[in-house]
Amino acid sequence: MKKAEIHVLYPGYSAAADFGALGWSTVALIKTDDWAGLLDSGGHNHRRQLIPRIEKCGLKADDIRYIFLTHLHWDHANNVDLFPNAKIIISKAEWNFVQHDNDGAYYPPTIEMLKKHNLTIIEAEGEYIAPGIKAYLTPGHTIGSTTYVVEDDENRYALVGDAAKNWYEIETGKVKMTKNAEWSRLSIEKIRSLSSHILPGHDGWVDIVDGKAIPRHGNDVIIKFPEGITMNGENTIRLYMD
């Protein structure tokens, strides 16, 4: 495959409030000469701006041919209904799990909507599920967490979802919020063997340089308060991760 463009529509951010998860997950647009697809579709907090951000990249919702879901948690899969022409891709292990269990992070209306679709189910390790895209099973965060490797003529990129949520998890192999810590550690070893350019589920790009995980950053969050509300006298604050 010739050069693939990966546009990070929403750079993820690793943070939670004392009242629950913020759900600031990574969503990316993959563009090639022949097709376009989304890496995850985000949560409802992404919904209003998702299509306008795709349009800024020169495409419409109808142009999205694939949605590569890393897993089915609400902050990664809740906007699939916006893309009527897309093939929705998910691992067999993840799909089987949500038929019988719900750990509170799956949004039931999304799961019920997906049941009405002709899903593309990943069954084989290293399977090509679109031209230039291979799927690898990287369980831990969920039973069926999946990494998608984009291969073009120049490089390989691993888009990993919450198999590794941020640069620290890639560096240490220690994953917060996992169903099995050993599975997560082994999955991160696999991810690091697949590519030196990694896009986590709640962080910006991470490069492996001399064995170290180096974050590129650039995913600062700007919070604006309504009129009359300030923090330390400022009505706009910037959050950044070290």
Backbone as CSV, one residue per row, in Angstrom:
resi,resn,N_x,N_y,N_z,CA_x,CA_y,CA_z,C_x,C_y,C_z
1,MET,0.837,-1.193,0.000,0.000,0.000,0.000,0.872,1.244,0.000
2,LYS,0.509,2.217,-0.837,1.238,3.476,-0.834,1.019,4.205,0.484
3,LYS,1.507,5.410,0.579,1.484,6.158,1.832,0.084,6.231,2.444
4,ALA,-0.040,5.835,3.690,-1.277,5.979,4.451,-1.175,7.228,5.318
5,GLU,-2.223,8.015,5.304,-2.292,9.187,6.179,-3.113,8.824,7.411
6,ILE,-2.566,9.099,8.575,-3.297,8.874,9.819,-3.486,10.222,10.497
7,HIS,-4.724,10.680,10.523,-5.063,11.962,11.131,-5.698,11.688,12.496
8,VAL,-5.068,12.155,13.559,-5.629,11.974,14.890,-6.707,13.042,15.084
9,LEU,-7.962,12.623,15.004,-9.078,13.559,15.137,-9.247,14.012,16.584
10,TYR,-9.068,13.092,17.494,-9.096,13.382,18.927,-7.895,12.697,19.567
11,PRO,-6.892,13.433,20.004,-5.802,12.800,20.748,-6.290,12.455,22.153
12,GLY,-6.155,11.212,22.531,-6.678,10.784,23.820,-5.950,11.416,24.995
13,TYR,-6.582,11.327,26.148,-6.039,11.929,27.362,-6.344,10.996,28.521
14,SER,-5.344,10.705,29.337,-5.513,9.787,30.462,-5.829,10.567,31.728
15,ALA,-7.086,10.577,32.088,-7.502,11.273,33.304,-8.895,10.795,33.692
16,ALA,-9.209,10.914,34.965,-10.543,10.598,35.455,-10.895,11.606,36.544
17,ALA,-12.166,11.839,36.709,-12.646,12.702,37.792,-13.086,11.832,38.961
18,ASP,-13.312,12.467,40.111,-13.719,11.670,41.269,-15.142,11.142,41.122
19,PHE,-15.878,11.628,40.113,-17.232,11.135,39.881,-17.302,10.164,38.696
20,GLY,-16.147,9.838,38.082,-16.162,8.852,37.017,-15.207,9.184,35.888
21,ALA,-15.166,8.292,34.891,-14.270,8.446,33.758,-14.693,9.611,32.881
22,LEU,-13.710,10.328,32.352,-13.990,11.420,31.429,-14.243,10.905,30.014
23,GLY,-13.635,9.792,29.669,-13.863,9.214,28.353,-13.221,9.981,27.220
24,TRP,-12.064,10.608,27.462,-11.371,11.347,26.407,-10.460,10.368,25.661
25,SER,-11.046,9.634,24.737,-10.325,8.574,24.045,-9.792,9.046,22.698
26,THR,-8.837,8.297,22.175,-8.240,8.577,20.869,-9.168,8.119,19.758
27,VAL,-9.365,8.991,18.765,-10.076,8.629,17.540,-9.211,9.096,16.375
28,ALA,-8.986,8.214,15.392,-8.112,8.563,14.265,-8.780,8.225,12.942
29,LEU,-8.459,9.022,11.941,-8.906,8.804,10.566,-7.740,8.258,9.756
30,ILE,-7.972,7.145,9.069,-6.962,6.541,8.202,-7.380,6.784,6.755
31,LYS,-6.524,7.450,5.983,-6.806,7.746,4.574,-5.763,7.071,3.693
32,THR,-6.231,6.371,2.669,-5.339,5.835,1.653,-5.866,6.294,0.287
33,ASP,-5.179,5.902,-0.773,-5.642,6.253,-2.115,-6.963,5.574,-2.460
34,ASP,-7.259,4.471,-1.782,-8.413,3.653,-2.167,-9.566,3.666,-1.172
35,TRP,-9.297,3.998,0.085,-10.365,3.931,1.069,-10.035,4.802,2.285
36,ALA,-11.053,5.009,3.114,-10.875,5.743,4.376,-11.585,4.978,5.485
37,GLY,-11.010,5.021,6.678,-11.611,4.334,7.809,-11.318,5.050,9.109
38,LEU,-12.058,4.689,10.142,-11.860,5.251,11.473,-11.278,4.211,12.407
39,LEU,-10.342,4.638,13.223,-9.872,3.839,14.358,-10.691,4.283,15.559
40,ASP,-11.674,3.452,15.933,-12.649,3.762,16.966,-13.517,4.948,16.548
41,SER,-14.670,5.066,17.189,-15.605,6.142,16.836,-15.944,7.033,18.020
42,GLY,-15.299,6.796,19.159,-15.423,7.706,20.295,-16.720,7.560,21.061
43,GLY,-16.842,8.406,22.101,-18.039,8.436,22.923,-18.949,9.582,22.527
44,HIS,-20.035,9.745,23.258,-20.967,10.817,22.925,-20.357,12.201,23.146
45,ASN,-19.327,12.290,23.957,-18.640,13.572,24.119,-17.884,13.975,22.857
46,HIS,-17.621,13.035,21.949,-16.990,13.342,20.666,-18.008,13.644,19.570
47,ARG,-19.242,13.294,19.792,-20.223,13.158,18.720,-20.438,14.437,17.911
48,ARG,-20.618,15.563,18.573,-20.975,16.787,17.852,-19.893,17.226,16.880
49,GLN,-18.625,17.050,17.243,-17.538,17.542,16.399,-16.915,16.476,15.505
50,LEU,-17.337,15.211,15.644,-16.648,14.134,14.931,-16.728,14.305,13.412
51,ILE,-17.901,14.470,12.871,-18.022,14.602,11.415,-17.391,15.902,10.922
52,PRO,-17.579,17.057,11.591,-16.849,18.255,11.144,-15.336,18.070,11.099
53,ARG,-14.781,17.310,12.012,-13.328,17.080,11.980,-12.937,16.193,10.805
54,ILE,-13.789,15.233,10.479,-13.550,14.416,9.286,-13.633,15.287,8.036
55,GLU,-14.594,16.203,7.999,-14.761,17.080,6.841,-13.564,18.007,6.657
56,LYS,-12.917,18.391,7.750,-11.704,19.208,7.634,-10.574,18.440,6.949
57,CYS,-10.665,17.116,6.941,-9.668,16.282,6.267,-10.088,15.970,4.829
58,GLY,-11.170,16.615,4.365,-11.590,16.477,2.976,-12.537,15.332,2.688
59,LEU,-13.166,14.763,3.725,-14.061,13.625,3.539,-15.416,13.897,4.187
60,LYS,-16.401,13.079,3.825,-17.725,13.115,4.430,-17.963,11.809,5.181
61,ALA,-19.013,11.795,5.993,-19.345,10.574,6.739,-19.559,9.395,5.803
62,ASP,-20.166,9.638,4.632,-20.448,8.563,3.685,-19.180,7.970,3.074
63,ASP,-18.053,8.679,3.196,-16.788,8.189,2.626,-16.099,7.167,3.523
64,ILE,-16.547,7.039,4.756,-15.890,6.117,5.698,-16.329,4.695,5.379
65,ARG,-15.388,3.871,4.936,-15.692,2.500,4.517,-15.470,1.469,5.614
66,TYR,-14.640,1.806,6.613,-14.357,0.868,7.694,-14.362,1.610,9.031
67,ILE,-14.828,0.930,10.066,-14.610,1.371,11.444,-13.917,0.219,12.164
68,PHE,-12.664,0.465,12.543,-11.849,-0.552,13.214,-11.995,-0.345,14.722
69,LEU,-12.821,-1.146,15.356,-13.062,-0.993,16.796,-12.031,-1.795,17.581
70,THR,-11.315,-1.099,18.459,-10.338,-1.788,19.303,-11.024,-2.583,20.401
71,HIS,-12.156,-2.092,20.881,-13.005,-2.797,21.835,-14.323,-2.029,21.883
72,LEU,-15.259,-2.470,22.711,-16.615,-1.934,22.646,-17.001,-1.064,23.836
73,HIS,-16.054,-0.581,24.609,-16.394,0.327,25.696,-17.016,1.607,25.142
74,TRP,-17.849,2.239,25.960,-18.674,3.361,25.488,-17.861,4.511,24.907
75,ASP,-16.659,4.742,25.433,-15.877,5.889,24.971,-15.121,5.602,23.676
76,HIS,-15.257,4.386,23.142,-14.563,4.015,21.899,-15.511,3.611,20.773
77,ALA,-16.771,3.309,21.095,-17.636,2.677,20.081,-19.017,3.304,19.936
78,ASN,-19.268,4.435,20.576,-20.655,4.893,20.658,-21.180,5.672,19.465
79,ASN,-20.344,5.964,18.447,-20.837,6.786,17.334,-20.845,6.040,15.999
80,VAL,-20.857,4.735,16.042,-20.819,3.967,14.797,-22.033,4.236,13.921
81,ASP,-23.145,4.661,14.519,-24.370,4.900,13.744,-24.258,6.101,12.810
82,LEU,-23.233,6.931,12.973,-23.061,8.106,12.119,-22.510,7.750,10.741
83,PHE,-22.115,6.490,10.533,-21.396,6.112,9.318,-22.103,4.936,8.632
84,PRO,-23.141,5.226,7.862,-24.009,4.165,7.328,-23.336,3.264,6.303
85,ASN,-22.260,3.724,5.670,-21.606,2.925,4.626,-20.421,2.123,5.142
86,ALA,-20.146,2.191,6.432,-18.924,1.591,6.976,-19.130,0.129,7.372
87,LYS,-18.127,-0.697,7.062,-18.037,-2.025,7.640,-17.500,-1.880,9.055
88,ILE,-18.163,-2.502,10.005,-17.761,-2.399,11.402,-17.006,-3.663,11.780
89,ILE,-15.785,-3.474,12.273,-14.874,-4.596,12.506,-14.584,-4.718,13.994
90,ILE,-14.710,-5.932,14.525,-14.481,-6.176,15.943,-14.007,-7.621,16.103
91,SER,-13.274,-7.895,17.163,-12.776,-9.265,17.361,-13.896,-10.191,17.837
92,LYS,-13.754,-11.460,17.486,-14.722,-12.465,17.901,-14.810,-12.551,19.421
93,ALA,-13.656,-12.476,20.094,-13.646,-12.584,21.556,-14.407,-11.438,22.203
94,GLU,-14.238,-10.226,21.675,-14.944,-9.065,22.237,-16.446,-9.181,21.994
95,TRP,-16.802,-9.563,20.782,-18.220,-9.659,20.449,-18.902,-10.768,21.247
96,ASN,-18.238,-11.900,21.402,-18.821,-12.981,22.201,-19.011,-12.561,23.650
97,PHE,-18.053,-11.797,24.186,-18.140,-11.381,25.589,-19.387,-10.543,25.840
98,VAL,-19.648,-9.567,24.967,-20.759,-8.649,25.235,-22.125,-9.300,25.013
99,GLN,-22.151,-10.491,24.414,-23.428,-11.194,24.295,-23.894,-11.733,25.647
100,HIS,-22.948,-11.925,26.560,-23.272,-12.616,27.809,-22.929,-11.825,29.071
101,ASP,-22.059,-10.802,28.947,-21.593,-10.080,30.128,-21.627,-8.577,29.871
102,ASN,-21.670,-7.818,30.958,-21.580,-6.364,30.862,-20.911,-5.862,32.131
103,ASP,-19.735,-5.254,31.959,-18.988,-4.803,33.141,-19.251,-3.339,33.469
104,GLY,-20.294,-2.753,32.867,-20.641,-1.371,33.150,-20.018,-0.372,32.207
105,ALA,-18.991,-0.772,31.458,-18.339,0.137,30.516,-18.857,-0.023,29.089
106,TYR,-19.765,-0.975,28.884,-20.399,-1.158,27.587,-21.766,-0.467,27.610
107,TYR,-22.079,0.265,26.537,-23.327,1.021,26.473,-24.383,0.164,25.773
108,PRO,-25.386,-0.331,26.498,-26.322,-1.304,25.921,-26.974,-0.873,24.607
109,PRO,-27.411,0.400,24.431,-28.000,0.751,23.124,-27.042,0.572,21.951
110,THR,-25.747,0.838,22.168,-24.772,0.612,21.098,-24.661,-0.868,20.777
111,ILE,-24.615,-1.711,21.794,-24.513,-3.152,21.561,-25.746,-3.659,20.823
112,GLU,-26.934,-3.200,21.217,-28.159,-3.630,20.545,-28.185,-3.159,19.097
113,MET,-27.692,-1.952,18.844,-27.631,-1.458,17.475,-26.672,-2.280,16.631
114,LEU,-25.523,-2.661,17.204,-24.544,-3.452,16.473,-25.075,-4.846,16.129
115,LYS,-25.972,-5.372,16.940,-26.542,-6.691,16.664,-27.317,-6.706,15.349
116,LYS,-27.746,-5.535,14.905,-28.522,-5.440,13.665,-27.627,-5.276,12.442
117,HIS,-26.325,-5.146,12.643,-25.379,-4.964,11.553,-24.762,-6.293,11.142
118,ASN,-24.304,-6.348,9.913,-23.514,-7.487,9.450,-22.047,-7.177,9.771
119,LEU,-21.639,-7.509,10.991,-20.307,-7.156,11.459,-19.243,-8.003,10.765
120,THR,-18.051,-7.424,10.621,-16.884,-8.175,10.182,-16.145,-8.632,11.434
121,ILE,-16.081,-9.927,11.650,-15.544,-10.491,12.887,-14.119,-10.992,12.650
122,ILE,-13.196,-10.534,13.492,-11.802,-10.965,13.420,-11.662,-12.296,14.155
123,GLU,-11.155,-13.293,13.462,-10.983,-14.610,14.076,-9.533,-15.065,14.111
124,ALA,-8.689,-14.546,13.199,-7.319,-15.055,13.072,-6.298,-13.983,13.446
125,GLU,-5.260,-14.381,14.128,-4.157,-13.492,14.483,-3.393,-13.069,13.234
126,GLY,-3.147,-11.749,13.096,-2.414,-11.249,11.941,-3.228,-11.241,10.665
127,GLU,-4.548,-11.263,10.796,-5.439,-11.321,9.641,-5.522,-9.955,8.955
128,TYR,-5.475,-9.954,7.620,-5.756,-8.734,6.867,-7.267,-8.511,6.893
129,ILE,-7.701,-7.393,7.449,-9.140,-7.119,7.509,-9.510,-5.929,6.622
130,ALA,-8.528,-5.316,5.985,-8.703,-4.279,4.963,-7.356,-4.174,4.260
131,PRO,-7.324,-3.623,3.047,-6.034,-3.501,2.354,-5.009,-2.728,3.188
132,GLY,-3.897,-3.385,3.522,-2.839,-2.743,4.292,-3.059,-2.717,5.785
133,ILE,-4.128,-3.356,6.285,-4.436,-3.340,7.724,-4.493,-4.769,8.246
134,LYS,-3.658,-5.069,9.245,-3.697,-6.360,9.922,-4.223,-6.188,11.344
135,ALA,-4.919,-7.199,11.823,-5.455,-7.178,13.182,-4.706,-8.186,14.051
136,TYR,-4.388,-7.757,15.263,-3.708,-8.618,16.234,-4.481,-8.579,17.551
137,LEU,-4.658,-9.712,18.169,-5.376,-9.804,19.428,-4.453,-9.402,20.565
138,THR,-4.874,-8.396,21.324,-4.060,-7.884,22.431,-4.931,-7.744,23.684
139,PRO,-5.368,-8.871,24.239,-6.288,-8.846,25.381,-5.620,-8.344,26.649
140,GLY,-6.458,-7.989,27.588,-6.018,-7.497,28.886,-7.033,-6.494,29.393
141,HIS,-7.022,-5.314,28.797,-8.015,-4.299,29.181,-9.422,-4.857,29.030
142,THR,-9.690,-5.505,27.905,-10.899,-6.309,27.737,-10.477,-7.664,27.179
143,ILE,-11.417,-8.587,27.196,-11.134,-9.943,26.705,-10.740,-9.921,25.234
144,GLY,-11.374,-9.043,24.458,-11.151,-9.043,23.014,-10.468,-7.815,22.468
145,SER,-9.697,-7.111,23.276,-8.997,-5.918,22.791,-8.132,-6.254,21.582
146,THR,-8.144,-5.354,20.602,-7.493,-5.602,19.320,-6.599,-4.442,18.931
147,THR,-5.440,-4.752,18.373,-4.523,-3.771,17.799,-4.579,-3.883,16.282
148,TYR,-4.600,-2.715,15.620,-4.595,-2.672,14.159,-3.263,-2.097,13.691
149,VAL,-2.596,-2.828,12.825,-1.305,-2.388,12.292,-1.511,-1.902,10.861
150,VAL,-1.180,-0.628,10.637,-1.271,-0.023,9.318,0.098,-0.155,8.652
151,GLU,0.136,-0.809,7.505,1.389,-1.020,6.783,1.320,-0.276,5.455
152,ASP,2.237,0.662,5.239,2.341,1.270,3.917,3.764,1.062,3.392
153,ASP,4.104,1.702,2.293,5.417,1.480,1.675,6.565,2.046,2.502
154,GLU,6.228,2.872,3.525,7.272,3.551,4.282,7.386,3.086,5.727
155,ASN,6.287,2.658,6.334,6.343,2.410,7.762,5.223,1.486,8.210
156,ARG,5.260,1.156,9.510,4.197,0.396,10.162,3.776,1.174,11.402
157,TYR,2.473,1.238,11.618,1.926,1.977,12.748,0.988,1.054,13.514
158,ALA,1.108,1.032,14.828,0.239,0.205,15.660,-0.788,1.102,16.361
159,LEU,-2.042,0.849,16.083,-3.145,1.598,16.679,-3.797,0.666,17.690
160,VAL,-3.638,0.965,18.986,-3.780,-0.097,19.988,-4.973,0.054,20.920
161,GLY,-5.712,1.170,20.862,-6.807,1.329,21.803,-6.321,1.241,23.237
162,ASP,-7.139,0.642,24.092,-6.793,0.599,25.511,-5.975,-0.633,25.903
163,ALA,-5.499,-1.387,24.921,-4.487,-2.403,25.247,-3.289,-1.734,25.908
164,ALA,-3.039,-0.470,25.517,-2.083,0.406,26.213,-2.670,1.809,26.120
165,LYS,-3.063,2.360,27.250,-3.803,3.629,27.219,-2.910,4.851,27.081
166,ASN,-1.637,4.731,27.430,-0.750,5.901,27.411,0.704,5.444,27.334
167,TRP,1.608,6.422,27.225,3.031,6.103,27.058,3.582,5.340,28.255
168,TYR,3.096,5.626,29.461,3.623,4.980,30.656,3.321,3.483,30.640
169,GLU,2.114,3.118,30.202,1.784,1.700,30.128,2.630,0.991,29.074
170,ILE,2.911,1.675,27.965,3.785,1.089,26.942,5.196,0.906,27.479
171,GLU,5.647,1.853,28.263,7.005,1.800,28.803,7.149,0.712,29.868
172,THR,6.189,0.596,30.756,6.342,-0.268,31.930,5.654,-1.625,31.800
173,GLY,4.656,-1.723,30.918,3.859,-2.942,30.849,2.849,-3.064,31.975
174,LYS,2.743,-2.032,32.814,1.795,-2.032,33.928,0.543,-1.266,33.504
175,VAL,-0.582,-1.967,33.487,-1.816,-1.403,32.952,-2.839,-1.226,34.057
176,LYS,-3.354,-0.013,34.182,-4.468,0.242,35.078,-5.759,-0.093,34.342
177,MET,-6.707,-0.647,35.047,-7.986,-1.050,34.443,-7.769,-2.158,33.414
178,THR,-7.499,-3.346,33.909,-7.313,-4.504,33.049,-8.008,-5.706,33.669
179,LYS,-8.499,-6.590,32.823,-9.111,-7.814,33.317,-8.064,-8.831,33.729
180,ASN,-6.835,-8.661,33.184,-5.778,-9.609,33.512,-4.436,-8.917,33.289
181,ALA,-3.716,-8.641,34.364,-2.466,-7.884,34.274,-1.414,-8.603,33.447
182,GLU,-1.348,-9.931,33.544,-0.346,-10.675,32.773,-0.687,-10.649,31.286
183,TRP,-1.965,-10.778,30.938,-2.358,-10.641,29.537,-1.949,-9.271,28.999
184,SER,-2.189,-8.239,29.792,-1.837,-6.884,29.358,-0.339,-6.749,29.132
185,ARG,0.453,-7.280,30.043,1.911,-7.188,29.896,2.365,-7.867,28.610
186,LEU,1.839,-9.062,28.363,2.216,-9.795,27.154,1.725,-9.083,25.895
187,SER,0.550,-8.476,25.977,0.027,-7.740,24.824,0.900,-6.540,24.497
188,ILE,1.389,-5.850,25.520,2.262,-4.706,25.273,3.596,-5.159,24.682
189,GLU,4.106,-6.282,25.132,5.314,-6.834,24.487,5.065,-7.081,23.003
190,LYS,3.912,-7.641,22.687,3.571,-7.900,21.288,3.478,-6.583,20.517
191,ILE,2.800,-5.594,21.085,2.642,-4.300,20.422,4.000,-3.683,20.105
192,ARG,4.902,-3.718,21.061,6.231,-3.130,20.854,7.015,-3.882,19.771
193,SER,6.702,-5.168,19.590,7.378,-5.931,18.538,6.782,-5.642,17.160
194,LEU,5.575,-5.115,17.126,4.890,-4.881,15.855,5.275,-3.568,15.205
195,SER,5.573,-2.550,16.015,5.858,-1.232,15.449,6.576,-0.368,16.473
196,SER,7.348,0.588,15.977,7.968,1.582,16.862,7.176,2.884,16.868
197,HIS,6.025,2.903,16.205,5.139,4.079,16.198,3.766,3.617,16.673
198,ILE,3.401,4.023,17.874,2.239,3.463,18.559,1.269,4.577,18.929
199,LEU,-0.023,4.349,18.635,-1.066,5.294,19.027,-1.920,4.649,20.102
200,PRO,-1.769,5.074,21.364,-2.536,4.480,22.465,-3.991,4.973,22.481
201,GLY,-4.763,4.386,23.400,-6.186,4.707,23.483,-6.518,5.983,24.213
202,HIS,-5.575,6.504,25.037,-5.823,7.738,25.782,-4.540,8.566,25.861
203,ASP,-3.913,8.756,24.725,-2.683,9.531,24.648,-2.427,9.832,23.184
204,GLY,-1.427,10.694,22.919,-1.000,10.929,21.553,0.034,9.893,21.130
205,TRP,0.662,10.132,19.984,1.629,9.187,19.443,2.791,8.939,20.416
206,VAL,3.260,7.703,20.412,4.410,7.287,21.212,5.376,6.566,20.273
207,ASP,6.643,6.941,20.329,7.677,6.289,19.524,8.587,5.459,20.422
208,ILE,9.000,4.304,19.937,9.978,3.487,20.646,11.353,3.840,20.093
209,VAL,12.185,4.427,20.946,13.524,4.877,20.549,14.526,4.253,21.517
210,ASP,15.425,3.426,20.975,16.414,2.731,21.805,15.750,1.997,22.967
211,GLY,14.608,1.405,22.677,13.908,0.607,23.675,13.052,1.385,24.643
212,LYS,13.043,2.709,24.546,12.268,3.548,25.462,11.029,4.093,24.759
213,ALA,9.938,4.210,25.511,8.708,4.797,24.986,8.774,6.314,25.156
214,ILE,8.765,7.031,24.030,8.909,8.484,24.042,7.622,9.125,23.533
215,PRO,6.898,9.838,24.387,5.656,10.468,23.927,5.932,11.712,23.098
216,ARG,5.170,11.894,22.034,5.291,13.104,21.229,4.535,14.272,21.862
217,HIS,3.550,13.977,22.695,2.696,14.988,23.329,1.892,15.757,22.290
218,GLY,1.517,17.007,22.611,0.654,17.750,21.705,-0.817,17.441,21.887
219,ASN,-1.168,16.745,22.968,-2.574,16.420,23.215,-3.104,17.148,24.449
220,ASP,-2.644,18.395,24.637,-3.131,19.194,25.755,-4.637,19.425,25.631
221,VAL,-5.297,19.531,26.766,-6.735,19.793,26.812,-6.954,21.226,27.287
222,ILE,-7.739,21.980,26.520,-8.082,23.346,26.883,-9.516,23.356,27.406
223,ILE,-9.692,23.833,28.616,-11.006,23.899,29.256,-11.414,25.359,29.385
224,LYS,-12.604,25.676,28.855,-13.134,27.037,28.924,-14.340,27.065,29.844
225,PHE,-14.372,28.041,30.721,-15.481,28.191,31.656,-16.515,29.164,31.095
226,PRO,-17.780,29.014,31.477,-18.794,29.966,31.020,-18.594,31.330,31.669
227,GLU,-19.259,32.308,31.109,-19.111,33.686,31.583,-19.378,33.774,33.085
228,GLY,-18.488,34.463,33.774,-18.622,34.667,35.205,-17.947,33.608,36.057
229,ILE,-17.471,32.527,35.439,-16.824,31.437,36.169,-15.341,31.443,35.823
230,THR,-14.498,31.398,36.851,-13.048,31.374,36.618,-12.384,30.369,37.557
231,MET,-11.128,30.076,37.278,-10.271,29.315,38.189,-9.008,30.129,38.377
232,ASN,-8.770,30.556,39.613,-7.648,31.437,39.914,-7.654,32.669,38.998
233,GLY,-8.848,33.142,38.709,-8.998,34.348,37.904,-8.960,34.134,36.405
234,GLU,-8.743,32.891,35.953,-8.656,32.599,34.524,-9.930,31.898,34.062
235,ASN,-10.434,32.293,32.890,-11.625,31.599,32.362,-11.258,30.507,31.354
236,THR,-9.954,30.342,31.100,-9.467,29.254,30.258,-8.250,28.632,30.917
237,ILE,-8.208,27.314,31.016,-7.043,26.631,31.573,-6.592,25.537,30.606
238,ARG,-5.326,25.201,30.666,-4.756,24.160,29.818,-4.260,23.016,30.696
239,LEU,-4.686,21.795,30.348,-4.203,20.607,31.029,-3.196,19.896,30.132
240,TYR,-2.068,19.503,30.683,-1.083,18.788,29.892,-0.502,17.653,30.731
241,MET,-0.052,16.615,30.024,0.563,15.462,30.693,2.060,15.509,30.523
242,ASP,2.799,15.235,31.596,4.270,15.195,31.524,4.729,14.031,30.647
